[in-house]
């Protein structure tokens, strides 16, 4: 059941994105040749409307697509037709391309507003650290942020930094840390679950001496904490927090929902910036570590299962809002084959006044190369996630 629900939720988020393209193409007078549910190969044609749009059902349940009239410059009748995308005004092209992102942004805010109106718990409570201390998310808040907002009852109790999980091939593993170890101090400063991030932050770019306890024995280890990635990538057994429900009146929840969109956007771009630096570093270990941290869509569906089983529908919907926002941000990146890349192409073509036929031939090949690269990356992430969930070790994948 959770697998079906996860797939349906993921498909819905992608289809909502495509519906944005679909509606604005229709309103702009651009003919929609096909609205596909799922990814080809095609299973069957569901119907055909009066304007000639075919609605199809496809085999792979990973979203959907909208196919507009403009894709083959050799077919002059279609390519140069008045209802072709390539012949539409620039303003209408831009509207069609950004409307999918807009739909995902609107949905994210609606879902955030709904759960904050009903009252919810955070998806994850984070200790203060280098990545999260600058933002103010209610779904992924820091401990101090919850304190400031009055959502923690009573005082924090010091909780030993007992390790629940160690991410493979990252700093924590290089230090020799393992499950069930308890970190006692870093550079002679005592640490617990709540302050370990801030202690690491003070030691960015330095050599750190870590003392941890294993089987009632103290062990000392030394490692360099790199300036660009001074994070242990460990999961700890968190202390028990007496959290109040995060709940607001409807109109304030609308404002808080908008703030959550901003906070999650900051977090997402921060993660993308780190990923981009790692992939362009030409350092094999950094590239491998970054790829191993990526997850999509199997990881999202697995996390939905955890949220649904442990916390119920509210956090399930909250995470759906986060995924919808991630889809919007990913698609707006100026990468060929994505909406942002196509938007950049439209602007270049319009500003430079390039002939559509010549420019389209160049753009088509560029988009094809990047599409294949993105699909290859997607397949890699999917296989890595499936392997990880079954705890099977395969070289390079995990």
C-alpha positions as CSV (number, residue, x, y, z in Angstrom):
1,X,0.0,0.0,0.0
2,X,2.8,2.5,0.9
3,X,4.6,1.8,-2.3
4,X,1.4,2.4,-4.4
5,X,0.7,5.6,-2.4
6,X,4.3,6.8,-2.9
7,X,4.2,6.2,-6.6
8,X,0.8,7.9,-7.0
9,X,2.0,10.9,-4.9
10,X,5.2,11.2,-7.0
11,X,3.3,10.9,-10.3
12,X,0.8,13.5,-9.1
13,X,3.5,16.0,-8.3
14,X,5.0,15.6,-11.8
15,X,1.6,15.6,-13.5
16,X,0.7,18.9,-11.7
17,X,3.9,20.4,-13.2
18,X,2.9,19.2,-16.7
19,X,-0.7,20.4,-16.3
20,X,0.8,23.9,-15.9
21,X,2.5,23.6,-19.3
22,X,-0.7,22.1,-20.7
23,X,-3.1,24.8,-19.6
24,X,-0.9,27.7,-20.6
25,X,-0.1,26.2,-24.0
26,X,-3.8,25.8,-24.7
27,X,-4.5,29.4,-23.5
28,X,-1.6,30.7,-25.6
29,X,-3.0,29.1,-28.8
30,X,-0.2,26.5,-29.0
31,X,-1.4,23.1,-30.0
32,X,-0.8,20.3,-27.5
33,X,-0.2,17.1,-29.5
34,X,-0.1,14.7,-26.5
35,X,-0.6,14.7,-22.8
36,X,1.0,11.6,-21.5
37,X,0.4,9.9,-18.1
38,X,3.6,8.0,-17.2
39,X,6.7,7.7,-19.3
40,X,6.8,5.8,-22.7
41,X,6.6,3.1,-24.0
42,X,2.9,3.8,-24.7
43,X,0.4,1.4,-23.3
44,X,-2.8,2.8,-24.9
45,X,-4.5,6.0,-26.1
46,X,-7.2,7.1,-23.6
47,X,-9.0,9.7,-25.7
48,X,-8.6,12.5,-28.2
49,X,-10.2,15.9,-27.7
50,X,-11.7,18.3,-30.2
51,X,-8.4,20.2,-30.6
52,X,-6.6,17.0,-31.6
53,X,-4.8,16.5,-28.3
54,X,-4.2,12.8,-27.5
55,X,-4.3,11.6,-23.9
56,X,-2.2,8.5,-23.4
57,X,-1.3,6.0,-20.7
58,X,2.4,5.0,-20.6
59,X,4.2,2.1,-19.0
60,X,6.7,3.7,-16.5
61,X,4.9,5.3,-13.5
62,X,7.4,8.2,-13.1
63,X,5.2,11.2,-13.9
64,X,4.1,12.4,-17.3
65,X,4.8,14.8,-20.2
66,X,3.3,17.3,-22.6
67,X,4.3,17.2,-26.3
68,X,3.7,20.5,-28.2
69,X,3.5,21.2,-31.9
70,X,7.0,22.2,-33.0
71,X,9.4,19.3,-32.7
72,X,10.4,18.6,-36.3
73,X,11.7,21.5,-38.5
74,X,11.7,19.1,-41.5
75,X,7.9,19.0,-41.3
76,X,7.5,22.6,-42.5
77,X,3.7,22.5,-42.2
78,X,3.8,21.8,-38.5
79,X,7.0,23.7,-37.7
80,X,5.8,26.9,-39.3
81,X,2.1,26.7,-38.4
82,X,0.5,29.5,-36.4
83,X,-0.3,27.2,-33.5
84,X,3.3,25.9,-33.3
85,X,5.3,26.7,-30.1
86,X,8.2,27.9,-32.2
87,X,6.0,30.6,-33.8
88,X,4.4,31.8,-30.6
89,X,5.4,35.2,-29.2
90,X,8.3,35.2,-26.7
91,X,6.1,36.3,-23.8
92,X,3.8,33.3,-24.4
93,X,6.8,30.9,-24.8
94,X,8.1,32.1,-21.4
95,X,4.7,31.7,-19.8
96,X,4.4,28.2,-21.1
97,X,7.9,27.2,-19.9
98,X,7.6,28.7,-16.4
99,X,4.0,27.6,-15.7
100,X,5.1,24.1,-14.6
101,X,7.5,25.5,-12.1
102,X,4.7,27.9,-10.9
103,X,2.3,25.1,-10.3
104,X,4.8,23.2,-8.2
105,X,5.5,26.4,-6.1
106,X,1.8,27.0,-5.6
107,X,1.2,23.4,-4.6
108,X,4.1,23.5,-2.1
109,X,2.7,26.6,-0.4
110,X,-0.8,25.2,-0.3
111,X,0.4,21.9,1.3
112,X,2.6,23.8,3.8
113,X,-0.4,26.1,4.7
114,X,-2.7,23.2,5.2
115,X,-0.5,21.3,7.6
116,X,0.5,24.4,9.6
117,X,-3.3,25.2,9.9
118,X,-4.1,21.6,11.1
119,X,-0.9,21.5,13.3
120,X,2.1,19.3,12.7
121,X,5.4,18.1,14.0
122,X,8.7,18.7,12.3
123,X,9.9,16.1,9.8
124,X,13.4,16.4,11.4
125,X,14.8,18.4,14.3
126,X,18.4,19.3,13.6
127,X,21.3,20.3,15.9
128,X,22.9,23.6,15.2
129,X,25.4,23.1,12.4
130,X,27.1,24.8,9.5
131,X,24.3,23.9,7.0
132,X,21.1,24.7,9.0
133,X,21.9,27.5,11.4
134,X,21.2,30.2,8.9
135,X,17.7,29.2,7.9
136,X,14.3,29.1,9.7
137,X,12.4,26.1,8.5
138,X,9.5,24.8,10.6
139,X,9.6,21.3,9.0
140,X,13.4,21.0,9.4
141,X,14.1,23.3,12.2
142,X,17.2,23.6,14.5
143,X,16.8,23.1,18.2
144,X,17.5,26.7,18.9
145,X,14.9,27.9,16.4
146,X,12.2,25.8,18.0
147,X,13.3,27.2,21.4
148,X,13.0,30.8,20.1
149,X,9.6,30.1,18.5
150,X,8.3,28.5,21.8
151,X,7.6,25.0,20.4
152,X,9.8,23.2,23.0
153,X,8.3,22.7,26.5
154,X,10.9,22.7,29.3
155,X,14.6,22.6,29.1
156,X,16.8,20.5,26.8
157,X,18.4,17.5,28.4
158,X,21.9,16.7,27.3
159,X,21.8,13.6,25.1
160,X,24.9,11.5,24.4
161,X,26.0,11.5,20.8
162,X,25.4,7.8,20.2
163,X,25.7,6.9,16.6
164,X,22.8,5.3,14.8
165,X,24.2,5.2,11.3
166,X,27.4,6.0,9.5
167,X,27.2,7.1,5.8
168,X,29.6,5.2,3.6
169,X,32.9,6.7,2.4
170,X,32.4,10.0,4.2
171,X,34.2,11.8,7.0
172,X,32.6,9.8,9.9
173,X,33.7,6.5,8.3
174,X,37.2,7.8,7.6
175,X,37.5,8.5,11.3
176,X,36.8,4.9,12.1
177,X,33.4,5.6,13.7
178,X,30.8,2.9,13.7
179,X,27.3,2.1,14.9
180,X,26.8,2.2,18.6
181,X,29.9,4.3,19.2
182,X,29.3,7.4,21.4
183,X,31.3,10.5,20.7
184,X,32.6,12.1,23.9
185,X,34.7,15.1,22.8
186,X,36.1,16.9,19.7
187,X,39.4,18.9,20.3
188,X,38.9,18.5,24.0
189,X,35.4,20.0,24.0
190,X,32.6,17.8,25.3
191,X,29.9,17.2,22.8
192,X,26.3,15.8,22.8
193,X,23.6,15.4,20.2
194,X,22.6,19.1,20.4
195,X,26.0,20.8,20.2
196,X,28.2,18.6,18.0
197,X,27.3,20.6,14.9
198,X,28.4,23.9,16.4
199,X,31.6,22.3,17.8
200,X,32.5,21.1,14.3
201,X,31.7,24.5,12.9
202,X,34.4,26.0,15.1
203,X,36.9,23.5,13.7
204,X,36.3,23.9,10.0
205,X,39.5,23.5,8.0
206,X,41.4,22.2,11.1
207,X,42.7,18.8,12.2
208,X,40.3,17.4,14.8
209,X,41.0,14.9,17.6
210,X,37.9,12.9,18.4
211,X,37.4,10.8,21.5
212,X,34.6,8.2,21.4
213,X,33.5,5.3,23.4
214,X,33.2,1.7,22.1
215,X,32.4,-1.3,24.3
216,X,33.1,0.8,27.4
217,X,36.6,1.7,26.1
218,X,37.7,5.2,25.0
219,X,39.3,5.4,21.6
220,X,41.1,8.4,20.1
221,X,41.1,9.3,16.4
222,X,42.6,12.2,14.3
223,X,41.3,13.5,11.0
224,X,41.3,16.7,9.0
225,X,37.9,18.5,8.9
226,X,37.9,19.9,5.3
227,X,36.8,23.5,4.8
228,X,34.3,22.6,2.1
229,X,32.7,19.6,3.8
230,X,33.3,19.6,7.6
231,X,30.3,17.3,8.3
232,X,30.5,13.9,9.8
233,X,27.4,12.5,8.0
234,X,26.3,10.6,11.0
235,X,22.9,9.9,12.4
236,X,22.5,10.0,16.1
237,X,19.9,8.6,18.5
238,X,18.1,11.9,19.3
239,X,17.1,12.9,22.7
240,X,13.4,13.1,23.6
241,X,12.0,16.6,23.0
242,X,8.7,17.7,24.4
243,X,7.4,19.4,21.3
244,X,4.3,21.4,21.0
245,X,2.3,21.1,17.7
246,X,3.4,23.7,15.1
247,X,0.0,25.2,14.5
248,X,-1.2,28.7,13.4
249,X,-4.5,30.4,12.5
250,X,-5.2,30.0,8.8
251,X,-4.1,33.5,7.6
252,X,-0.9,33.3,9.6
253,X,-0.4,29.7,8.3
254,X,-0.4,31.2,4.8
255,X,2.4,33.5,5.7
256,X,4.3,30.7,7.5
257,X,3.8,28.5,4.4
258,X,5.5,31.2,2.3
259,X,8.4,31.4,4.8
260,X,8.7,27.6,4.6
261,X,9.0,27.8,0.8
262,X,11.8,30.4,1.2
263,X,13.6,28.3,3.9
264,X,13.4,25.1,1.9
265,X,14.6,27.0,-1.2
266,X,17.7,28.2,0.7
267,X,18.4,24.7,1.9
268,X,17.9,23.2,-1.6
269,X,20.2,25.7,-3.4
270,X,22.8,25.3,-0.6
271,X,22.8,21.6,-1.3
272,X,22.9,22.1,-5.1
273,X,25.9,24.5,-4.7
274,X,27.8,21.9,-2.6
275,X,26.9,19.2,-5.2
276,X,28.0,21.3,-8.1
277,X,31.4,22.1,-6.4
278,X,31.9,18.4,-5.7
279,X,31.0,17.2,-9.3
280,X,33.3,19.9,-10.8
281,X,36.2,19.2,-8.4
282,X,37.5,16.3,-10.6
283,X,38.2,14.5,-7.2
284,X,37.0,10.9,-7.5
285,X,36.1,10.6,-3.8
286,X,34.2,13.8,-3.6
287,X,32.2,13.0,-6.8
288,X,31.4,9.5,-5.5
289,X,30.4,10.8,-2.0
290,X,28.1,13.4,-3.6
291,X,26.5,10.9,-5.9
292,X,25.9,8.6,-3.0
293,X,24.0,11.3,-1.1
294,X,21.6,11.9,-4.0
295,X,18.2,10.2,-3.9
296,X,15.3,10.2,-6.3
297,X,12.5,8.9,-6.6
298,X,13.0,5.6,-4.8
299,X,14.5,7.4,-1.8
300,X,11.5,9.8,-1.7
301,X,9.0,6.9,-1.8
302,X,10.9,5.1,0.9
303,X,10.9,8.2,3.1
304,X,7.2,8.7,2.5
305,X,6.7,5.1,3.9
306,X,8.6,6.0,7.1
307,X,6.6,9.2,7.6
308,X,3.3,7.6,6.9
309,X,4.0,4.7,9.3
310,X,5.4,6.7,12.1
311,X,3.8,10.2,11.9
312,X,0.7,9.9,9.7
313,X,-0.7,12.0,6.9
314,X,0.3,15.5,7.9
315,X,4.1,14.9,7.6
316,X,3.4,12.8,4.5
317,X,1.8,15.9,2.9
318,X,4.5,18.1,4.3
319,X,7.2,16.0,2.6
320,X,5.1,16.1,-0.6
321,X,5.3,19.9,-0.5
322,X,9.1,19.7,-0.1
323,X,9.3,17.3,-3.2
324,X,7.0,19.6,-5.2
325,X,9.3,22.6,-4.3
326,X,12.4,20.5,-5.2
327,X,10.8,19.7,-8.6
328,X,10.3,23.4,-9.2
329,X,13.9,24.3,-8.3
330,X,15.4,21.5,-10.3
331,X,13.4,22.4,-13.4
332,X,14.3,26.1,-13.2
333,X,18.0,25.4,-13.4
334,X,19.5,26.6,-16.7
335,X,20.4,23.1,-17.9
336,X,19.5,22.0,-21.4
337,X,16.6,19.5,-21.5
338,X,15.1,21.2,-18.3
339,X,12.5,24.0,-18.4
340,X,15.3,26.5,-17.3
341,X,17.5,25.4,-20.2
342,X,14.7,25.7,-22.7
343,X,13.8,29.1,-21.3
344,X,17.4,30.2,-21.7
345,X,17.3,29.0,-25.3
346,X,14.1,31.0,-26.0
347,X,15.7,34.1,-24.6
348,X,18.9,33.6,-26.6
349,X,17.0,33.0,-29.8
350,X,14.8,36.0,-29.3
351,X,17.5,38.5,-28.2
352,X,19.9,37.4,-31.0
353,X,17.1,37.1,-33.5
354,X,18.3,33.7,-34.7
355,X,16.3,31.8,-37.3
356,X,14.2,29.2,-35.6
357,X,15.1,26.4,-38.1
358,X,18.9,26.7,-37.6
359,X,18.7,27.4,-33.9
360,X,16.3,24.5,-33.2
361,X,18.6,22.0,-34.9
362,X,21.5,23.0,-32.6
363,X,19.2,23.1,-29.5
364,X,17.7,19.7,-30.3
365,X,21.1,18.0,-30.3
366,X,22.2,19.8,-27.1
367,X,19.0,18.8,-25.3
368,X,19.4,15.2,-26.5
369,X,22.9,15.0,-25.0
370,X,21.8,16.4,-21.7
371,X,18.6,14.4,-21.6
372,X,20.6,11.2,-22.0
373,X,23.0,12.3,-19.3
374,X,20.2,13.2,-16.9
375,X,18.5,9.8,-17.6
376,X,21.8,8.0,-16.9
377,X,22.2,9.9,-13.7
378,X,18.6,9.1,-12.8
379,X,19.1,5.4,-13.4
380,X,22.3,5.4,-11.3
381,X,20.5,7.1,-8.4
382,X,17.6,4.6,-8.7
383,X,19.9,1.6,-8.7
384,X,21.9,3.1,-5.8
385,X,18.8,3.6,-3.7
386,X,17.4,0.1,-4.4
387,X,20.8,-1.4,-3.5
388,X,21.1,0.8,-0.3
389,X,17.6,-0.1,0.9
390,X,18.6,-3.8,0.8
391,X,22.0,-3.2,2.4
392,X,23.9,-4.8,-0.5
393,X,27.4,-3.6,-1.2
394,X,28.3,-3.0,-4.9
395,X,31.5,-1.2,-5.9
396,X,31.0,2.5,-6.8
397,X,27.2,2.3,-6.2
398,X,27.6,1.9,-2.4
